[in-house]
Each structure stands twice: as structure tokens, then as C-alpha cells.
Amino acid sequence: MGDILKGKVAVVTGSGQGIGRAIAIAFAEEGAKVVTNNRKPGSTGASMVTEEQVKKLSPAELETFKKGMETENGDAATTAAAIKALGGEATAVFGDISRIEDAERLIKTAADTYGRIDILCNVAGGFGFSDLEDITDELWDRVNGVKPRGYFHTMKYAIPYMKKQKSGRILNCASPAFLGDVLKHAEYCAANAGVVGLTRGAAIELRPHGITVNCFAPFALTRASYELEAAKATADKPIITEGKTFMELGATPGPEYVAPFVVYLASDKSEKVSGSVFIVGGNMVGLYSTPAPDKMLFKQAPEKWDVGELFEKVETELFAGYKSITD
């Protein structure tokens, strides 16, 4: 056991399995007292593929799917038990952070149990695939209810404790999909873009209070990876616009590779890092650049642009060398 986070209290949402579980255990291994969380006891089951789709899998595909889902099984209680088995301290809280009362109870439990809250790491997420025009309100609300709404809920209740302490670390899990994706899940892209916007806005507002807010966009082998493969094989319509997904199943590194850098962001060492977005996976960590206008047009006159004049400038200057993300 290390001591990088000794004396700290951490809440990790979505820590029943996968990336959240790996982060919760890593926090505990560095001395933090951890409150684990997921929606309900037991496995949450498949969220992206139906039983009918599973029945369509070939014998080899079915075996891979079942083994993957069994391996990536667990809930907040099993993660807490794993932490205790390592000699750490942990408390499991079941609740859906998209429900504000559940988020309040989660944060209050952490503060009441351990006397403070130093680290809030939001990893919970929802998924689904659909052509844009077929996205239902139910799918949109299910995915966006967790990200960014649920993240806002936990932040809302954790921030007062952090302000009182004049310190805190808030870490929000996004996805490289916040920039768009070849997978047909625009609602998920929107949810993760919302997480990035929430993170950056909170970082600016909370900096005077000694609270940092950062975002990490991981790629790792999780239950979602196995569901994605099953969905690709059985969906009524293609779920990929074109090309290949970011990383194929067999080459995707495990969630434990994500945890070390998140530990850094949770530590005192990261006190000057805030409002940033990182891509993390395997033994790679990348810092996204801050978005800024690449080119700008100015008219050196008080009159508004003439349409013909503007069209010419746009073609010859603004879009010189332009390449669309769809190319």
C-alpha cells in the first residue's frame, strides 16, 4: 500500500466494475478511504444489446461475449470488499446519480462516514447505439441523465464540503467521443461534450477555492467493449458510419492502465492542473489542446460585411487548406 492519497476521502461513481472499479482500488492502494457506487446491487447486465441480439451471435461470438461479461462483473459492494481485502477502508453506496436525491445521499454518506470529502471521481456512464433520426427520448435521457446531469448532481453536493476545506479534486470521465465518433451514438457524443463543458466551467469558477476540476477520456477493455462487439455483429442497421472503431477488442488495454494517471490528478501534486482534458489508455497519456479559433476574418470598416465580399473572403482565406472532420 502506498501513501500518495493517505488521509484523503474519495467518492468514485460507477465503481462497481471496469474503469471505475480500477480507479477506486488504485485510490485505496494509495491510502484513500473510498466510497464506491453504482446503481444497484448485482451486475447491471447488458445495456446496449438485447436478449434477441445475444441469441443471434455465433457460438464463438457468444462464448467471447459471455466470458467478457462474466469477467467484468461486479458492483459497489464487491469493489468495497476487494478494497477491504487489501487492507483499505471502503463503504459501498448504491444509487443512481441521475436522481438528485441519490447523488445527495451518496455525498452525504461519504462526509458523515469519514468526516470530509477530498476527491470526487465521476466514472458512471450509459451507452446506446442508434441512427440519429431514430434516437428516442428514452435513449437520450438515459445517456445524458448520467453524463453530464448526474455529474452535476454529485458536484453540486460535494463542492460545499470542498469549499469549506479550501481544497478538493473533481475528476470527470468523458470519452474521446466528445469530439464525434464513427460509431452511431450522437447522444453519447453530446453527453461527453457536456462533461467537458461542465468540467471547464467548474474549473474556472472553483479555482479561487483551491478546487481543481479535470476531465479524462479513457479507452479500456470493459463490459461496454464486449457489448459493442455483440452490437456490431447483430444490429439491424450498421452502428458504424464508416471505417473502424478506435481500437479493436483484442488490442484494447485493461482498465487498470487508466488508474495511475487518475491517481496523479487526485493527488496534491496536481494542484496547478485544472480545466484540462486528457486521453488515457494503456501506457499512453495525452493532453488535449485548448480549443481556439484557427483562423479569423476581420473587416477593417464599421459597415457590416457585404454578402459577395464575405463569400469571397470565406472561400479564399477562412477555408484555405480546410479539411472537414468527415473527410
PyMOL commands that set and color helices and strands:
alter all, ss='L'
color gray80, all
select helices_A, chain A and resi 18-29+51-55+59-71+76-85+100-114+132-134+137-165+176-179+186-209+223-234+249-251+255-257+259-266+268-270+307-318
alter helices_A, ss='H'
color red, helices_A
select strands_A, chain A and resi 9-13+33-38+90-94+119-122+168-173+211-218+277-281+284-287
alter strands_A, ss='S'
color yellow, strands_A
deselect
rebuild
show_as cartoon
